[in-house]
């Protein structure tokens, strides 16, 4: 009988022979078709229906013709100067306790800590017991 070292496994493993892959991977966009050669959204000028300038609508929109610039929502934030931050508001009165909108300072008292009635019970201390000649086994 041949011994255990008589056999040579070579490039074999538990799932078969160990070889480099014999296939390649396709590029990422190989299955995506090219876009058609036609104009997309936004390529043509869309005439406005306001001010009667639309070629297909005979009746103009009911908006008055103005020449001033239309405001943006961010214009409202800076219309009165810089926007105040929370620390710009004075909510406390200098030198007094409380806020400006309080009619008077808060009134309260603090009572002392409540004591446990069991603390008044007289209990023996650790040195009150005498073990004598006793040990942990008897």
N, C-alpha and C positions, 0 to 999 in steps of 0.2 A: 504494500500500500504506500502511496506517496504521502509525504509529510505536509504540514501546514504551510511551509515555506516553498513548496514545489509549485504552487500556483501563482500566477501573476495577474492581478486585476487590471493593470494598465490604467486607462482612462475611464474606468467604470465606477459608478456610485450606486446607491440604492434605487435610483429612479432611471438608470440607464447610463449610456455613455456620456462623458463630459466633453462637449465640443462647443466651439463658438457658434452663435446663432447663424443660421443659414438663410435668414430673411431680413428685410429692411423695413423701416417704418416710413410711411408716406409723410410728406410735409403737412403742416397744420392746416393750411387753407386749401388743400387740393380738392376737397369736395364742395367748396363754396363757389357758386357761379359768379362770374364778373357782372357788375351792374350794367343794365342796358344803357346804350348811348343815347339818352334822351334828357331833356331838361327836367330838373327836379323842383321841389317846392321852393319858392322864393326866387325863381329865375326870371319871372315876368313881373312887371309893375302892376299892382292891383289898384285901379282907380278908386278913389274914395266916394262914398255915397253922400257925404256931407257937402254942403255949399253948392249942390247942383252940378257937380263936375263929372258925374258918372255918365258914360256914353249910352248905356242901355236903359237907364231909368229916367223917364220924362219929368217926374216930379222930384224936386230936390228935397233933402232932409229939412226938418223944421229946427234948424240950429242957426242962431244969428252968426253972421260973418264977423269975425274979430281978427285983429292983427297982433294981439298981444301974445306973448309966450305962455303956453300952458304950464301950470305949476306941477311939480312932482310932489309925492308925499313927503320926501325928505326936506322940502322947502318949508313945510309947516313947523318942523322941529327947530329950525334956525331963524324963524321969522322975527322973534323977539330977542335976538341975541343968543348967546350960548345957553344951552340947556342946563338948568341947575342940577347939581348932584345931591344926593341925600345929605351930605355934610354941610350943604349951603343953607339949610333951614335951621332956624333957631327955635328949638322946642323946649329949652330949659331957661329958667330965669337965673341970671348970674347972681351968685351969692345966696340963693334961696333953694330950699329943698322942693323938688317936684317939677312938674311940667307947667307950661304956660296955660294949658286948658284946664288945669285943676283949680277948683275954687279954694281949697285949703290942703294942707299937707295931710298925708294919711295918718290916722290915729290908731295905734295898737299898743298892746303891752305884751311882754313875754313873761311867762310864768317859769318858775324854777323846774328843773327836771324832776319827774315823778319818781319817788323811791319805791322799791319793791318791799312790801311788808315782810316778806320772808327774810330779808336782810336783818331784821330785828331779832330773829330767833337765835338763841344761844346754842352754838354747836361746839362739840369738842374739836380741839386743834389736832394737828398731826402728831404732836408730842404727848398727847393725853393717853395714848395706847402704849402698853408695854408688852412686848412679845416674850420676854423672859428667855428661856432656853429653846424656843421654837425655831424651826427652820422651814424651808419651803416644802420639805417632804414629811414633816410631822414632828 
